[in-house]
Amino acid sequence: MTKKISLIIPAKNEVESLEAVLSEVMENKLIGEIIVIVDNEQDTSVPIAKKFNCNLIVQKKNGYGAAIIEGFKNANNEFGCIFNADFSFDPKYLKELAEETVKNDFIFGTRYNERSGSDDDTIITFVGNKIFSFITNKILKIKLTDILFTYVLCNVEKFNKLNLKNNDFKLCIELPAKVKQNNFSYSEIPIFERKRHAGKKKVNVLKDGFLILVEIIKNFGK
């Protein structure tokens, strides 16, 4: 595949890791542009994004989901890829993700098969992800093994057609649910998640876990 990729990077105060991430991806020939999304102009990620001449967007609505939605709306390439700002995503998988677009519209990464894994998972996030992946498989009939992992590459136009609404972490469920509802094709590839460069997970296990469960119920029967 020779099509260029827009890299969508939500970056909320990722001063400890963003420079390492951008240094690593700048020379990747598959990447046509790097879009860094922050929630305000005083965010500590802003000077780093400017240093690397990224397309910097100050999101209109707060939240991880809102950052991704706005990133895709501003993407100028045929394909877009959600990419973490904490160094846990390895860009070596971009080629394989992109090659899969010949067969499917949305390509999801998974940490949970025989050729993948994670150095950043905790026992709580591992068990929670397994439970929610099982529930979405059984209730929503979504055939993904790692439902909360957002290393996702897809066609930008088709992503925007999903008309996603969730501005927070519930987007992780809404995205594959609407992919299925719109009859877009999808698949997953094994990915090894690296240890984050610095900082802490921004997921609130109890709060976000409850919201994810609500989103699953909301999409049941659609």
N, C-alpha and C positions, 0 to 999 in steps of 0.2 A: 504494500500500500504506500502511495506517495503523497496522499492528502495530508495537509498540515493540521496540527492539533492546537486548540486553544486550551491552555492549562488554567483551570479555575482554582484559585487558592484563597479560601477564607482564612484571614489572618487577624485574629483578635489578640493584640499585645503579644506577638510571637517574636519579640526582640531577641530572645535567647537562641532561636533556631532558624529564623527565616533566612538570614544571610547564608547559612550553610546549605539550605534547601535551594535557594536561587543560584548559588555558585555551582551547584551540582547539575542543575537542569539547563543552564544558559547555553551550553554547547550541544544540546540534544537536537539533532537535525530534524526530528519529527515535529518539534514544537514551533508553531508559527507565531505565537504570542503568549505572553504570561500575564494573566489578569489577577491582581491581588485586590481582595475586597476587605475593607475595614469598616468598623461601625461609627467611627468619628475621625475628624481630622487630627486629633491629638493622640491617636493610637500610636503606640511605640513602633509598630510595623511600618508606619508611613515613611520615615527617612530611609529605611532599608529598601523598600519598594522603589523609591525615587532614585536611589543610588544605582539600581540595576535597570532603570528606565522601563519599568513594568507599566502596564496599563493599570493605573490605580483608580479604584472606584470606592467612594464613600457611600455605603448602602443607605437606602432611604428608610428601610425598616430594620429593626434589630433582630438578631438571631442567626444561627448557623444555616438554617434552611433558606432564609431571606438572602444571605450572602451568595449561596449557590444559585438561586433563581436569578438574581441580578447579574451574576457573572455570566450565565448562559445567555441572558438577554443582550449582553454587550459583546458576545463572542463574534469574531469575524471570520472564523474558519469553519469548515464543514463539520468537523468533529470537536467535541469538548471533553475534557477529563477532569473530574473532581480530584484535587490533590492536596493532601494535608500539609500544613505549614510547620509541623513539629518534627520533620525528618523521618517519620515512621514509614512513609511511602517510598519505595525504591523505584526510580525512573527507568530501571532496566526492563520493567514489565510493559512499558508503553508500546514497544514494538509488537509484542504478542497481543496486547489488548487491541491495538489498531488493526492487526491482521485479521482478527476475529470479526471485524465489521463487514467483511466480505460475506459472512454467513448470517449475521444477526445485527439488529439495530442497537441493542444495548448490551454491553459487556460488563459483567460484575466480577470483581475480584472475590476470592474466598480464601480464608486462612485455615479452613477446616476440611482438608482432604489429605490424601497420602503424600502429596508433593508440596504441601504448604505448611504454614505455621505462624507463630508470632512470638517475638521477644518482648512485646509490650502489653500483652494480655495479662490481667490478674485473674485469680480464681473466680471472683465475683462477676467480672465482665464476660469471662469464658462461659460460665454456667448460664448467665442471663441471656447471652447471645444464642446459646444452644436451645434454650427454652423458647425464645421468641421465634427462632428459625423453625422449630418444630411446629409451633402454633400457626404461623403463617402458612406453612406447608399444608397443614391439615385443614385449616379454616378457609384461607384465601386461595389455596391451591397454587401457591407460588413456589416453584421448584428451585429454590436457592438454599445453600447450606450455611450462608453467613449473612443474614438479612440486615445486620446493622453496620456492615463494613462498607464504606463509601468510596473505595477506590473503583470508580465507575467511569467508563468511556462510552460515548454514544454520539449519535448524529445530533447536532445542535438544533436543527429545525424540528426534529421529532421530539426532542426534550422540551422545547418551548410549546409544542402542541399539547403537551400533557396538562398545561395550565395548573401547575402545582400551587397549592395555597398555604402549606404549612411553613411558617417562618422559623420554627425551632427544629429540634432533633427528630420530631415526628416525620420529617421529610424522608427519613430512612425507610419508613414503611410506605408512605404515600407514593414514593417514586416507583418501586417495583409493582405496587398495587395498580397504579394507573398505566404502567407499561402493559400489564396483563389485560386490563380493562379495554385498552385501545388496540389490543391484538398486535402489538409490536413484538417482534421476535427478540429473544434474549438468551444469553448463555453465561457461564462463569468460567474463569480460569484460576488455577492455583497461584497464590501470591504469598510470599513470606514477608510479614510485617516486621520492620526493624524496631529496635528500642528507640523511643523518642529521644531527640537530641537534648532536650531540657524541658523544664516546666511540668505541669501536671495535667491529667485528663480534665477536660471541661465538662464531662458528663456527670450529672448528679444521678447516681444509681437508682435511688428510690423514686425521685420525682420524674426523671426521664423514663424510667421503667414503667411507671403508671401511665404516663402520657402515651407511650408506645402501645401499651395494652388497649387504651381507649381508641387509638387510631386503627388498630386491628379490628376491633369491634365495629367501628364506624364504617370500615370498608367491606364488612361481611355482607354478602348478598348482592353486591354491586356487579 
